[in-house]
Amino acid sequence: MRIALTGASGLVGRWIHRAAIEAGHQVDTLPGWRLGQIPDMTGCDALIHAAFQHVPGKYRGGEGDDPDAFTRANLDGSVALFHVARAQGVGRVLFLSSRAVHDGHPAGIDLADDLPAAPVNLYGEVKAAGEAALSAMGAPDFLTASLRPTGVFGPGQPQKWTGLIRDFLADRPVPSRVATEVHGADLGRAALLVLGDPAMGGSYNVSDLILDHHDLLSGIAVLTGSHVPPPRRADVGALRVPLCDRLAALGWRPDGLARLHADLPQILRDAIGEES
């Protein structure tokens, strides 16, 4: 399959790019393209849209002090991209959304794949509106779907846990927190499974681990010999846990815990700036 991929160098897009190449697909990364521009996707069978414009290091709150520009780039630019894909004969489009579309649902509930969006911030609103716009364009010759990933982790720069790890090792206060996570490699495989789903359509949750800062930083302490105590375990009762039934039906079997154990030394090196 020939796949056009936006955001291939980003925190999430790089994992999708790697998975697609390893699976033998041809990937067009649209070099030089930016949200709001018209790319050439002629000859591509599918589009995976993972590009997103935001303040560095932030998704929620990623609009900074310019919410209008944020919306124009990420919503208007995405919708325009979907129309270009359809006009250029691309048959399948997969949109990288976010579990942030679920933030308005009650604490402690399980999040089903088909749960309606309930965003509470601009980031979630833009993602939910992008999902809706793409879904409305779906047709037998133009299959569409959205991925709703939770937090994505793995080695590489930028490293999402840099601040947390550095604060812990410097014995600065770190918060007690528990969150759902998925390894980037597992997310990449999920994206390809959805592209190949004969019933492709709607939304697919992508989540795996329930990870507490206590456990993550305990692992860092073992690797570094640090005697700094990790934060207390957080209360998991309020956690909204995404269910991934649709991916499971496609054969998706994430391996995040083993990947975390294997990758933690490199994640540590990434966070403290050491070479491999």
C-alpha positions in Angstrom: 0.0 0.0 0.0 1.2 3.5 -0.7 0.5 5.7 2.3 0.7 9.5 2.6 1.7 10.3 6.2 1.6 13.8 7.7 3.5 14.5 10.9 6.0 11.7 10.2 8.7 13.3 12.4 6.4 14.0 15.3 6.2 12.2 18.7 3.5 9.9 17.4 3.9 10.1 13.6 7.5 8.7 13.8 6.1 5.4 15.2 3.5 5.1 12.5 6.2 5.8 9.9 8.4 3.1 11.3 5.6 0.5 11.5 4.5 1.2 7.9 8.0 0.9 6.6 8.7 -2.3 8.5 5.4 -3.7 7.2 6.6 -3.1 3.6 4.4 -0.2 2.7 5.6 2.7 0.6 5.3 5.9 2.7 5.1 9.5 1.3 6.0 11.9 4.1 5.0 15.0 2.1 8.3 16.9 2.8 7.8 20.6 3.1 4.1 20.4 3.6 2.4 22.3 6.4 -1.2 22.4 7.7 -3.2 24.7 5.5 -1.3 23.8 2.3 -2.4 21.5 -0.5 -0.2 18.4 -0.8 0.2 16.1 -3.8 -1.2 12.7 -2.8 -1.8 11.5 -6.3 -1.3 7.7 -6.5 -1.6 7.2 -2.7 -4.0 4.5 -1.5 -4.4 5.9 2.0 -3.7 9.0 4.1 -2.8 8.9 7.8 -3.1 12.4 9.2 -0.9 12.7 12.3 0.3 16.3 11.9 -0.7 18.8 14.6 0.3 22.3 15.3 0.7 23.2 19.0 2.9 24.9 21.6 5.9 22.6 22.1 5.3 20.0 24.8 1.6 20.7 25.1 -1.5 19.3 23.5 -4.2 20.3 26.0 -3.4 24.0 26.2 -1.4 23.7 23.0 -3.2 26.8 21.6 -1.0 29.1 23.8 -2.2 32.6 23.4 -3.6 32.2 19.9 -6.7 29.9 19.9 -7.9 31.2 16.5 -4.7 30.3 14.8 -4.7 26.9 16.6 -8.2 26.2 15.3 -7.5 27.4 11.7 -4.4 25.2 11.4 -5.6 22.1 13.2 -9.3 22.0 12.3 -9.7 24.0 9.1 -6.4 22.7 7.8 -7.3 19.1 8.6 -10.7 19.3 7.0 -9.2 20.9 3.9 -6.7 18.0 3.8 -9.4 15.4 3.9 -11.2 17.1 0.9 -7.9 17.2 -1.0 -7.4 13.5 -0.3 -10.8 12.6 -1.6 -10.4 14.7 -4.7 -7.1 13.1 -5.5 -8.5 9.6 -5.3 -7.1 8.5 -2.0 -9.4 5.7 -0.8 -8.8 5.5 2.9 -8.1 8.3 5.5 -7.2 7.7 9.1 -7.2 10.7 11.5 -5.1 10.7 14.6 -7.5 12.0 17.2 -7.0 11.8 21.0 -8.5 10.4 24.2 -9.0 14.1 25.1 -12.3 13.9 23.3 -13.5 11.9 26.4 -12.4 14.3 29.1 -16.0 15.4 29.8 -17.2 12.0 30.7 -17.6 11.1 34.4 -14.6 10.0 36.3 -14.0 6.3 36.8 -15.9 5.1 33.7 -14.7 2.8 31.0 -14.5 4.5 27.6 -16.0 2.4 24.8 -14.8 2.8 21.2 -18.1 4.3 20.1 -18.6 6.6 23.1 -19.7 10.0 21.8 -17.1 12.8 22.2 -17.4 15.0 25.3 -14.5 17.4 25.1 -13.8 20.1 27.7 -11.0 22.1 26.2 -10.0 23.5 22.8 -7.7 20.6 22.0 -10.4 18.1 22.6 -12.9 20.2 20.7 -10.7 20.5 17.7 -10.0 16.8 17.6 -13.7 15.9 18.0 -14.7 18.3 15.3 -12.1 16.8 13.0 -13.4 13.3 13.7 -17.0 14.5 12.9 -16.0 16.2 9.7 -14.1 13.2 8.4 -16.8 10.8 9.3 -19.4 12.8 7.4 -17.3 12.5 4.3 -17.2 8.7 4.4 -18.5 6.7 1.4 -18.0 3.2 -0.1 -15.0 4.5 -2.1 -13.7 6.8 0.7 -13.3 4.9 3.9 -12.6 7.0 7.0 -11.8 6.4 10.7 -10.2 8.0 13.7 -7.8 6.7 16.3 -8.2 7.9 19.8 -4.8 7.2 21.5 -4.1 7.7 25.1 -0.6 9.0 26.3 2.1 7.6 24.0 5.5 6.7 25.3 8.8 5.2 24.0 12.4 6.1 23.5 13.5 9.1 21.4 13.5 12.8 21.4 11.5 14.8 22.3 11.1 12.6 25.4 7.8 13.1 27.2 9.2 12.1 30.6 12.3 14.3 30.6 11.0 16.9 33.1 9.5 14.2 35.4 12.7 12.1 35.4 15.0 15.1 35.9 12.9 16.4 38.8 12.9 13.1 40.5 16.6 12.6 40.2 17.2 16.1 41.5 14.9 15.4 44.5 12.5 18.0 43.4 8.8 17.4 44.1 7.0 15.2 41.5 3.3 14.6 41.5 1.5 11.5 42.4 -0.2 10.5 39.2 -1.6 7.5 37.4 -2.5 7.5 33.7 -3.2 5.2 30.7 -0.4 4.8 28.2 0.5 3.0 25.0 3.9 2.3 23.5 4.4 4.1 20.2 5.3 0.8 18.4 1.9 -0.7 19.5 0.2 2.5 18.3 1.9 2.2 14.9 0.7 -1.4 14.5 -2.8 -0.3 15.5 -2.9 2.3 12.8 -2.0 -0.2 10.1 -4.6 -2.7 11.4 -7.3 0.0 11.1 -6.2 0.8 7.5 -6.7 -2.8 6.6 -10.0 -3.2 8.4 -12.7 -4.2 5.9 -15.2 -2.5 8.2 -13.0 0.6 8.7 -15.1 3.5 10.0 -15.9 5.4 13.2 -13.5 5.6 16.1 -10.9 3.2 17.6 -9.5 3.6 21.1 -5.7 2.9 21.5 -4.6 2.2 25.1 -2.7 -0.4 27.0 -1.0 0.2 30.4 -2.2 1.8 33.6 1.0 3.4 34.7 1.7 5.1 38.0 4.5 7.6 38.5 5.5 5.5 41.6 6.3 2.5 39.4 7.9 4.4 36.6 10.2 6.3 38.9 10.9 3.2 41.0 12.4 1.7 37.8 14.4 4.9 37.2 15.7 4.6 40.8 16.9 1.1 40.2 18.7 2.0 37.0 20.5 5.0 38.6 21.0 3.8 42.1 19.0 6.8 43.4 17.8 6.7 47.0 15.1 9.4 46.4 11.8 7.9 47.3 9.2 7.8 44.5 5.9 9.6 44.9 3.0 7.9 46.6 0.7 5.8 44.4 -2.2 7.7 43.0 -5.9 6.8 43.3 -7.0 4.9 40.2 -10.6 5.2 41.1 -11.2 8.3 39.0 -9.2 7.1 36.0 -11.2 6.8 32.7 -9.9 3.7 31.0 -10.3 3.4 27.3 -11.5 0.0 26.1 -10.0 -1.2 22.8 -12.5 -3.9 21.7 -12.4 -2.9 18.0 -8.6 -3.2 17.8 -8.7 -6.5 19.8 -11.1 -7.9 17.3 -8.5 -7.1 14.6 -5.9 -9.0 16.4 -4.1 -6.1 18.2 -2.2 -7.4 21.2 -0.1 -4.6 22.7 3.0 -5.4 24.6 3.6 -2.2 26.5 4.9 -3.6 29.8 7.6 -5.6 28.2 8.5 -2.7 25.9 8.6 -0.3 28.9 11.1 -2.6 30.7 13.2 -3.0 27.6 13.2 0.7 26.7 13.5 2.3 30.1 17.4 2.5 30.0 17.2 4.4 26.7 14.3 6.6 28.0 16.5 7.5 30.9 19.4 8.4 28.6 17.1 10.5 26.5 15.8 12.3 29.5 19.2 13.2 31.0 20.9 13.8 27.7 23.4 11.0 27.5 24.4 9.3 24.3 23.5 5.6 23.8 
